[in-house]
């Protein structure tokens, strides 16, 4: 069983991005992985923006990255790039914090005009941090994610199918054949 750190880079508590990650976490858990969620927005702003490497929340986040076998990084796309809170966290991690890790980049946004943000903004940073293998990421349109009053999430069928394939490829890259893929 692999340990997966699932990082939401959204600054919003009601984020579709965060809900999508928690939804995908369920699939990874069902496949036998140990998933640890990390919402960057919960790290104190003074620690992030003040570059306080010794702040307990930064130390803890660094330790979570260190012990993970794989990392899922999800972000809303703002101005054709990943979120500022995610950038602040990545800047505080050790230069090679992703060495030896399998990484799945995910993004959400309001327009397909932002689809290349994964490959041209996020992927180069992940590579520079030493990711052993960055699997093909996925961009999901906001309109394909419906958040219900109870906080649950419904993913449009076409997006859900694509996300299932992406998560299963990530799981396979972690060294396991996804149990749910075998059962399908």
N, C-alpha and C positions, 0 to 999 in steps of 0.2 A: 504494500500500500504506500503510495506516494503522499507526501505532504504538499499541499497546494496553498499558496498565499493568494487570496482573491482581493485585489486592491481596487477600491472605487476612488477615482480621482475627481469625483463631483463635489463641488462646494455646497450643494443643496441637500438637505435632509429628505426632501420629497422627490429626489432625482429618479428619472427613468433609468439612468445609467446604473445607479446603485441597486435599484430593484431588479434590473436585468441580471446583474452579477449574482445577486442572492438567488435568483431563479436558476441560473446556470450552476451555481454551487450545489444545488440539490441534485442535479444530474451527476456531477462529479462524485458526490458522496454516495449516490446509488451505485456508482461504478467501483466503489471500494476505496476512494481516496479520502484522506483526512484533510478537510478544507478549513482554513483559518481566514475569516473575513477581516479586512482592514479598510475602514472608511477614513480617508486622509482628512476629511473635514473635522474629525474628532480630535485630531492632534492640535494642541493649543497654537493659535496663530502667532503668539510671541515666540514660540519655539521654532516654528517654520520660518517666519519672516526675519527673525533675529539670528538665524543660523546657529542656534544653541545646540551644538552637537552633544552636550552633556545632559540636556533635558531628559528626564526619564521617559517621556513619550517618544523622543527621537531614538534613544538607546533601545527601547522596546521594539520600535519599528525596524531598526537595523538588525536586531536579533531575529525577528520574524523572517526577514529576507534571508538571513544566513541559514536558518534551519529548513527553509522550503526547498523542495526538489523542483517544483514548478511554480510559476507565478502567472496569474491572470491579471492583466492590467486593463481596467476599463475607464474611459474618460468621455465626457461630452466634448464635442468639438466647438471651440470658440475661435472666431477669426482665423479659421483654417489651421488650427493647432490644438494640442491637448491643453487641459486646464492648467491654470496658474498654480493651484494648490498641489497638483500632481508634480509639476515642475519644481516647486519648492521642496517637496519631499525627495524627489530623485536627486536634486542638487546636494542634499545633506547625507545621502548614502555614500558609502565608500565607492571609489571609482569603479571597482570591479565587483560590485555587490551581486551581479547576476551571473558570475562565472560558474559554469557547470550547470546552469539552470535552463529548463525548457520554459519558454515564455509565450503566452497567448495575448496579443494586443487586441482590444475591442474598443470600438468607439460608437457613439450615438450622435445624431444631429438632425437638424431640420431639413436639410437639403442634400441631394446627392452631389452637389458641388463640393462637399467636404469629404467625400469618400477617400481621397488620396492622403488625407491627414495622417492616416496610420502609416503609410509607406514613406511619406516625405517629412513628417514631423516626429512621430513617435518611434518608429523602427530604428532610425539612426542612433537615437539616444540609448535604446535598449542594447543595440549592438556594441556601442562604445562602452557599455557597462559590463561587457563580457558574456552576454547571453550565449550559451552553448548552442541553442537551437531556438529560433523564433519561428513558431509555426505561422502559417498564413492567418492573418487577422481577419476581422469582420467588422463592417460598418452597418449599423442598423438605423433606419430612419425612425425618428420620433413617432411618426404616424403609425408605425407598426407595433408600438408599445402602448397598451392601454392599462392605466392604473385605475383600479376600482376603489370605491369608498373605503373598503376594509383594508386597503393597502396591497392587495394581491395584484398580480400582473398577468395580463393576457398578451401573448405575442402572436401577431398575425401569422397564419399558417405558412406562408412562403418564407417569412423570416425565421420562423421556428424551425423549419426543416433545415435551412442553411446553418443556423446556429447549432443545431444538433450535430451536424456533420463536422463543424469546426471544433466543437468541444470533444467529439469522439476522436478526431485527429490529434488533438492536444493530449488526450488521455493515452492514446497509442504511443505518442512520442515520449511520454513519461515512462514507457516500458511495460505497459499493461494493455491487454486487449480489453476494451470496454465491455463489461458484462452485459450492458443493455444492448450493445451492438451485436453481440453473439446471440442474444435472445430474440433479436428482431428477425 
